[in-house]
Amino acid sequence: MGVLAQTDLRLNTTPIDFVFVVFYFVLVLGIGLMARRSISSSLDFLLSGRSLPAWVTGLAFVSANLGAIELIGMMANGAQYGVGTFHYYWIGAIPAMVFLGIVMMPFYYGSKARSVPEFLRKRFNPTTQRVNAVTFAVASVLIAGVNLFALGLVLEALLGWSLNLAIPIAALVVLSYTFLGGLSAAIYNEVLQFFVILALLIPLTVAGLARVGGWDGLKQSVSGLPPGPEQVSSWPGSALTEIANPFLSVLGIVFGLGFVLSFGYWTTNFAEVQRALSARSMSAARRTPIIAAFPKALIPLVVVIPGMIAGVLVPQLTTLKQGGATDVTYNNALSLLMNEVLPNGILGVALAGLLASFMAGMAANVSSLNTVFTYDIWQDWVRPGRPDDYYLRVGRTVTVVGCLLAIGTAFIAGSFQNLMDYIQTLFSFFNAPLFAIFILGLFWKRMTGTAGWTGLIAGTVAAVTVDALVRSEVIAVSSQAGSFIGASAAFVVGIAVAVVVSTVTAPKPDAELVGLVWSLTPRDRMRTGEDEGSWWQSPVVLGSIVIALTIVLYLLFA
Amino acid sequence: MSEPQDPAVDHGATDTAPSAASQLFDLRSIIALLFGVYGIILLVMGLFFESEAELRKAGGIDINLWSGIVMIVVAALFALWAWLRPLVPPGERR
């Protein structure tokens, strides 16, 4: 003890910085209050009355994913691995987002389902809906707790508040605007958050690059640090995958990250899909994930590059890269770099952006939880057939209960060493089996209702089993690789069980599956959208442009 | 365990016309307000209150000044967009 000087993680804030933070919070709560005026039905509260324009739902879509865990985690990866981190964004998100918009959204939006579980009821049966709704509700509360805990950590580190104070206060802010304004307030705030987060990231990158002598200067200095020059080229990404063979490493990135993980996350995660379901037309719903793909492709430039800059500029992180002893971790990269390069004033904007990104993640969890609980668990199962204002009250109550439970799960999350591993494990339990039965049900009309829920449960059991084997070290791999094996096992077992069960149970008649199964849906039904006016608003054209943009970005950072 | 029957009825709320939820206020003017205020404060700080040490932090760039200018431009663009294309109340949209 006492060998190392304690690194001060607190930001050098002055009162002027808090003017920015306070003004931001006034607007956030103001949006909640204004959104309240227009809520007259449960659909208004839980699905924004299906009336939002595509640019709003698109930016909310990307913002719901731009939570603080993502921001801090990816900047940490940038500091540790360099340019290889781009894979998480480019191959790990863009193809799946375009696929969601072009191929899957016609089924989601066209079925008029209000949630992913409700879609499962239409395609399979009520049991599948209930199994998925309950697991989703549990997962949402657990993940909201992770976001809340991470926010508490930052408030503690940066401002010196205690965790026991910071967590309930953060929960209260998210609760107040989602309670008042429902999904509209959550989505509008996500759009505002998107811009404030950019106002944090762009000046950080510009100032950082100025300090290290531009991109060329950064390349030069970062190549001199471990793991060496591969930090400035994206392929084959061996540092990231821990696979030495270049061919296998590329294969791992393309199939592991690009297919199972990313398609599983983007196409079935209701916290994301919900943003598109609240769009005002089929065309707007289909454009939502594709519009979101543009910022998603560009954001890593102002996340990964500052991460690399932090590795060069912040002495403690440089020591860490060289394998020396220090009291910081890569997770501190963002706040350390903010302190290093941002003067007071813009530092306050950055602090507001950081707090915004925490609230974005949690608000997305809470607003999707209350939709699934109210519609899929309460209205379709426990208390059907009540008047709509009854369900509006249920939605508001669930928002409060969800936030209170999240305070509890925040302290569970605090007992895990690595938050990213915890999230990945939850993901392998819940999303991977869902993706398996989803994709099978979409393309194979013979798949039966019973196969839906048995496949889901079998997949989850497979993932939980793998997790137990990894924890007890029967399978000797890192926890990151463990959650990937778990996700793959869940996918394979889910498909296998669903196929076997389908062969021994009776399928739904074709007539009930129109609009829910690929081969039974007329092609023109997928293409139409009433406000699809100009050619540039076509999802296919926009999707092709964003894929081309991603390829150009890859060529620049090859 | 017997499986519950598919109710096969759609819920009233889904089919009723969307009410005014999205049209309640214009998000574009909120964004313009936020960045307008941020931009002006940063501009003033960058012009009059920037010490040598703070300039060195960002490699000699007056980052407050430039961020302030960009934010004012962004605010102006959003205000202009909101002014040129005001929201149409629901129902009047084609």
Interface residues (C-beta under 8 A of the other chain):
Chain A: I16 V19 F20 F23 Y24 L27 G30 I31 M34 A35 R37 S38 I39 S40 S41 S42 L43 D44 S48 G49 R50 S51 L52 P53 V56 K112 R114 R121 N125 P126 T127 R130 S184 Y188 V191 L192 F195 V196 A199 I202 P203 V206 A207 L209 A210 R211 V212 R280 E340 V341 L342 P343 N344 G345 I346 V349 Y375 Q379 D380 W381 P384 D388 Y391 G449 T450
Chain B: E3 P4 Q5 D6 P7 D10 H11 G12 A13 T14 T16 P18 S19 A20 A21 S22 Q23 L24 F25 L27 I30 I31 L33 L34 F35 V37 Y38 I41 L42 M45 G46 F49 E50 E54 L55 K57 A58 G59 G60 I61 I63 N64 W66 S67 M71 V74 P90
